[in-house]
Amino acid sequence: MANLNGKIAIVTGGASGIGLATVKAFAEKGAKVVLADFNEQAGKAKEEELKAAGFEVLFVQVDAGNEESVKNLVAKTVETFGKLDIIVNNAGIGALGEMHELTYEDYHRVIRVNQDGVFFGTKYAVQEFLKTGGGVVLNTSSILGLVAEGGAYPYVASKHAVVGMTKSSAVQYASRNIRVNAVSPGYIESGMVNKEALGEFYEGLVARHPIGRLGDPSEIAHAFVFLAENDFVTGAVIAVDGGYTAQ
């Protein structure tokens, strides 16, 4: 079982929701964490907040769907801390609408961040891991990477792709001490997913989770901690969804 104390980790989409909870969970385990996010204002604010709490956190702005930006993120991490041990490819966006009415731009905007972002993050992290003898890639998929939902075509497509990408890279790099796993969260109380924002639709969403509630970002973060620490797990896609996909 690996120990996260002293490990160097990147978390994309780290300024809010699941990403921020994961940054905190890793930092509490003693990791030095690069909080990477497109939102510079939020990222810097969370960096200051976590530093004030005694954690070693560095904010780096990144566009997860831009190859050069992700390449620079990994290079900045290695330049600052000397190595990279873990990357959490968490940044993601969505788009709603009927598939036949989507423009290519609508579709590709989601694919660019959710799918290409995993490719870029994995690619440049693995390049570093091969230099140092191993590492861990963790990807955020979704319950919609395991099942489908109408009206979320680009998101469903991208998250199903993340599942396949996770398994393929896990098999390819297992013999080189590089583990690749994913978490598929159910609906999480975060951002616009809350009772106030959803109004009359909230209870219906809760009812789709047999456990009787939505998830908390920290519950996804703890799954990432488990996957980072357990050396015998690779190629896994763990649903943390209150039973949503078991129905």
C-alpha positions as a Python dict, from the first residue, in 0.01 Angstrom:
ca = {
    (1, 'M'): (0, 0, 0),
    (2, 'A'): (148, 332, -110),
    (3, 'N'): (173, 628, 123),
    (4, 'L'): (81, 970, -17),
    (5, 'N'): (305, 1160, 222),
    (6, 'G'): (553, 1358, 15),
    (7, 'K'): (400, 1257, -318),
    (8, 'I'): (356, 1519, -589),
    (9, 'A'): (7, 1533, -739),
    (10, 'I'): (-173, 1739, -1002),
    (11, 'V'): (-551, 1782, -988),
    (12, 'T'): (-717, 1952, -1286),
    (13, 'G'): (-1045, 2128, -1226),
    (14, 'G'): (-908, 2168, -876),
    (15, 'A'): (-1068, 2498, -776),
    (16, 'S'): (-1417, 2364, -705),
    (17, 'G'): (-1637, 2061, -646),
    (18, 'I'): (-1480, 1717, -674),
    (19, 'G'): (-1147, 1863, -781),
    (20, 'L'): (-1114, 2089, -476),
    (21, 'A'): (-1222, 1808, -244),
    (22, 'T'): (-953, 1587, -400),
    (23, 'V'): (-687, 1856, -359),
    (24, 'K'): (-779, 1879, 10),
    (25, 'A'): (-790, 1501, 60),
    (26, 'F'): (-447, 1452, -97),
    (27, 'A'): (-300, 1744, 98),
    (28, 'E'): (-438, 1605, 423),
    (29, 'K'): (-251, 1282, 342),
    (30, 'G'): (74, 1478, 315),
    (31, 'A'): (94, 1518, -62),
    (32, 'K'): (216, 1835, -231),
    (33, 'V'): (-62, 1927, -468),
    (34, 'V'): (-75, 2137, -784),
    (35, 'L'): (-423, 2284, -799),
    (36, 'A'): (-479, 2332, -1172),
    (37, 'D'): (-782, 2516, -1304),
    (38, 'F'): (-892, 2741, -1589),
    (39, 'N'): (-1046, 2987, -1341),
    (40, 'E'): (-749, 3193, -1224),
    (41, 'Q'): (-937, 3397, -964),
    (42, 'A'): (-1091, 3093, -795),
    (43, 'G'): (-769, 2894, -820),
    (44, 'K'): (-556, 3161, -654),
    (45, 'A'): (-814, 3210, -380),
    (46, 'K'): (-820, 2837, -299),
    (47, 'E'): (-440, 2821, -311),
    (48, 'E'): (-418, 3097, -49),
    (49, 'E'): (-688, 2934, 163),
    (50, 'L'): (-516, 2595, 165),
    (51, 'K'): (-172, 2743, 228),
    (52, 'A'): (-314, 2931, 526),
    (53, 'A'): (-438, 2596, 657),
    (54, 'G'): (-82, 2461, 642),
    (55, 'F'): (-93, 2262, 320),
    (56, 'E'): (163, 2275, 39),
    (57, 'V'): (-44, 2372, -264),
    (58, 'L'): (51, 2549, -586),
    (59, 'F'): (-200, 2700, -829),
    (60, 'V'): (-127, 2671, -1200),
    (61, 'Q'): (-374, 2795, -1459),
    (62, 'V'): (-451, 2537, -1726),
    (63, 'D'): (-680, 2484, -2020),
    (64, 'A'): (-725, 2107, -1998),
    (65, 'G'): (-832, 2086, -2361),
    (66, 'N'): (-520, 2257, -2491),
    (67, 'E'): (-216, 2034, -2539),
    (68, 'E'): (46, 2303, -2490),
    (69, 'S'): (-124, 2424, -2173),
    (70, 'V'): (-126, 2074, -2022),
    (71, 'K'): (234, 2016, -2130),
    (72, 'N'): (333, 2337, -1954),
    (73, 'L'): (137, 2234, -1642),
    (74, 'V'): (333, 1911, -1609),
    (75, 'A'): (663, 2088, -1684),
    (76, 'K'): (588, 2355, -1419),
    (77, 'T'): (508, 2085, -1165),
    (78, 'V'): (835, 1901, -1227),
    (79, 'E'): (1030, 2227, -1232),
    (80, 'T'): (885, 2326, -893),
    (81, 'F'): (880, 1994, -709),
    (82, 'G'): (1137, 1784, -898),
    (83, 'K'): (900, 1509, -1007),
    (84, 'L'): (539, 1402, -1058),
    (85, 'D'): (377, 1100, -891),
    (86, 'I'): (4, 1135, -952),
    (87, 'I'): (-224, 1316, -1194),
    (88, 'V'): (-600, 1344, -1149),
    (89, 'N'): (-761, 1430, -1482),
    (90, 'N'): (-1076, 1580, -1338),
    (91, 'A'): (-1157, 1893, -1542),
    (92, 'G'): (-1485, 1858, -1725),
    (93, 'I'): (-1778, 2044, -1878),
    (94, 'G'): (-2119, 1951, -2020),
    (95, 'A'): (-2369, 2057, -2285),
    (96, 'L'): (-2742, 1985, -2295),
    (97, 'G'): (-2971, 1960, -2595),
    (98, 'E'): (-3108, 1721, -2850),
    (99, 'M'): (-2830, 1558, -3050),
    (100, 'H'): (-2972, 1648, -3392),
    (101, 'E'): (-2977, 2015, -3296),
    (102, 'L'): (-2621, 2034, -3163),
    (103, 'T'): (-2361, 2216, -3364),
    (104, 'Y'): (-2020, 2061, -3411),
    (105, 'E'): (-1885, 2340, -3191),
    (106, 'D'): (-2126, 2243, -2909),
    (107, 'Y'): (-2019, 1881, -2939),
    (108, 'H'): (-1646, 1937, -2977),
    (109, 'R'): (-1625, 2188, -2690),
    (110, 'V'): (-1719, 1906, -2451),
    (111, 'I'): (-1501, 1643, -2621),
    (112, 'R'): (-1206, 1884, -2618),
    (113, 'V'): (-1207, 1922, -2239),
    (114, 'N'): (-1348, 1591, -2117),
    (115, 'Q'): (-1181, 1352, -2359),
    (116, 'D'): (-884, 1534, -2508),
    (117, 'G'): (-800, 1664, -2161),
    (118, 'V'): (-761, 1308, -2033),
    (119, 'F'): (-541, 1223, -2332),
    (120, 'F'): (-314, 1525, -2281),
    (121, 'G'): (-291, 1480, -1904),
    (122, 'T'): (-216, 1110, -1933),
    (123, 'K'): (35, 1158, -2215),
    (124, 'Y'): (254, 1412, -2041),
    (125, 'A'): (224, 1251, -1697),
    (126, 'V'): (327, 912, -1837),
    (127, 'Q'): (631, 1070, -2002),
    (128, 'E'): (744, 1180, -1656),
    (129, 'F'): (652, 849, -1491),
    (130, 'L'): (867, 658, -1739),
    (131, 'K'): (1165, 868, -1628),
    (132, 'T'): (1111, 806, -1257),
    (133, 'G'): (997, 444, -1248),
    (134, 'G'): (622, 473, -1214),
    (135, 'G'): (320, 678, -1119),
    (136, 'V'): (-57, 694, -1102),
    (137, 'V'): (-316, 833, -1343),
    (138, 'L'): (-665, 890, -1205),
    (139, 'N'): (-953, 995, -1428),
    (140, 'T'): (-1295, 1135, -1350),
    (141, 'S'): (-1553, 957, -1562),
    (142, 'S'): (-1920, 959, -1460),
    (143, 'I'): (-2221, 738, -1418),
    (144, 'L'): (-2289, 864, -1770),
    (145, 'G'): (-1973, 686, -1875),
    (146, 'L'): (-2146, 362, -1771),
    (147, 'V'): (-2507, 428, -1866),
    (148, 'A'): (-2675, 686, -2089),
    (149, 'E'): (-2908, 978, -2045),
    (150, 'G'): (-3095, 1159, -2318),
    (151, 'G'): (-3007, 1519, -2379),
    (152, 'A'): (-2642, 1489, -2278),
    (153, 'Y'): (-2496, 1334, -2595),
    (154, 'P'): (-2149, 1499, -2593),
    (155, 'Y'): (-2103, 1441, -2221),
    (156, 'V'): (-2211, 1076, -2241),
    (157, 'A'): (-1982, 1021, -2541),
    (158, 'S'): (-1685, 1182, -2368),
    (159, 'K'): (-1728, 996, -2040),
    (160, 'H'): (-1770, 658, -2210),
    (161, 'A'): (-1445, 740, -2390),
    (162, 'V'): (-1274, 808, -2058),
    (163, 'V'): (-1364, 456, -1942),
    (164, 'G'): (-1207, 303, -2252),
    (165, 'M'): (-901, 527, -2232),
    (166, 'T'): (-852, 431, -1868),
    (167, 'K'): (-861, 58, -1938),
    (168, 'S'): (-643, 75, -2248),
    (169, 'S'): (-366, 278, -2085),
    (170, 'A'): (-384, 65, -1769),
    (171, 'V'): (-313, -249, -1970),
    (172, 'Q'): (-42, -82, -2176),
    (173, 'Y'): (161, 55, -1886),
    (174, 'A'): (100, -192, -1602),
    (175, 'S'): (434, -365, -1656),
    (176, 'R'): (610, -30, -1617),
    (177, 'N'): (466, 42, -1272),
    (178, 'I'): (212, 294, -1400),
    (179, 'R'): (-141, 242, -1273),
    (180, 'V'): (-447, 399, -1437),
    (181, 'N'): (-793, 401, -1278),
    (182, 'A'): (-1115, 601, -1293),
    (183, 'V'): (-1400, 702, -1066),
    (184, 'S'): (-1754, 734, -1202),
    (185, 'P'): (-1941, 968, -968),
    (186, 'G'): (-2316, 981, -937),
    (187, 'Y'): (-2485, 1320, -899),
    (188, 'I'): (-2290, 1524, -647),
    (189, 'E'): (-2412, 1820, -439),
    (190, 'S'): (-2185, 2079, -592),
    (191, 'G'): (-2207, 2385, -813),
    (192, 'M'): (-2553, 2402, -969),
    (193, 'V'): (-2651, 2054, -849),
    (194, 'N'): (-2835, 2141, -528),
    (195, 'K'): (-3191, 2175, -401),
    (196, 'E'): (-3205, 2551, -443),
    (197, 'A'): (-3083, 2547, -803),
    (198, 'L'): (-3282, 2243, -919),
    (199, 'G'): (-3608, 2326, -743),
    (200, 'E'): (-3884, 2078, -832),
    (201, 'F'): (-3638, 1851, -1015),
    (202, 'Y'): (-3421, 1791, -709),
    (203, 'E'): (-3631, 1521, -542),
    (204, 'G'): (-3663, 1329, -868),
    (205, 'L'): (-3286, 1330, -904),
    (206, 'V'): (-3242, 1207, -548),
    (207, 'A'): (-3494, 927, -613),
    (208, 'R'): (-3272, 787, -888),
    (209, 'H'): (-3009, 706, -625),
    (210, 'P'): (-3119, 403, -417),
    (211, 'I'): (-2919, 528, -120),
    (212, 'G'): (-3167, 815, -96),
    (213, 'R'): (-2945, 1120, -139),
    (214, 'L'): (-2692, 1282, -368),
    (215, 'G'): (-2320, 1245, -307),
    (216, 'D'): (-2073, 1476, -142),
    (217, 'P'): (-1751, 1581, -322),
    (218, 'S'): (-1545, 1440, -35),
    (219, 'E'): (-1685, 1092, -104),
    (220, 'I'): (-1541, 1102, -455),
    (221, 'A'): (-1214, 1243, -325),
    (222, 'H'): (-1177, 951, -82),
    (223, 'A'): (-1222, 709, -372),
    (224, 'F'): (-933, 882, -548),
    (225, 'V'): (-722, 849, -233),
    (226, 'F'): (-794, 475, -224),
    (227, 'L'): (-698, 436, -589),
    (228, 'A'): (-381, 637, -539),
    (229, 'E'): (-274, 426, -242),
    (230, 'N'): (-366, 72, -346),
    (231, 'D'): (-83, -68, -556),
    (232, 'F'): (-278, -370, -684),
    (233, 'V'): (-560, -176, -849),
    (234, 'T'): (-529, -78, -1215),
    (235, 'G'): (-777, -63, -1501),
    (236, 'A'): (-1061, -21, -1252),
    (237, 'V'): (-1361, 206, -1302),
    (238, 'I'): (-1528, 250, -966),
    (239, 'A'): (-1885, 378, -949),
    (240, 'V'): (-1935, 600, -643),
    (241, 'D'): (-2299, 668, -714),
    (242, 'G'): (-2532, 567, -431),
    (243, 'G'): (-2645, 265, -632),
    (244, 'Y'): (-2749, 463, -942),
    (245, 'T'): (-2594, 225, -1195),
    (246, 'A'): (-2689, -89, -1000),
    (247, 'Q'): (-3058, -50, -1083),
}
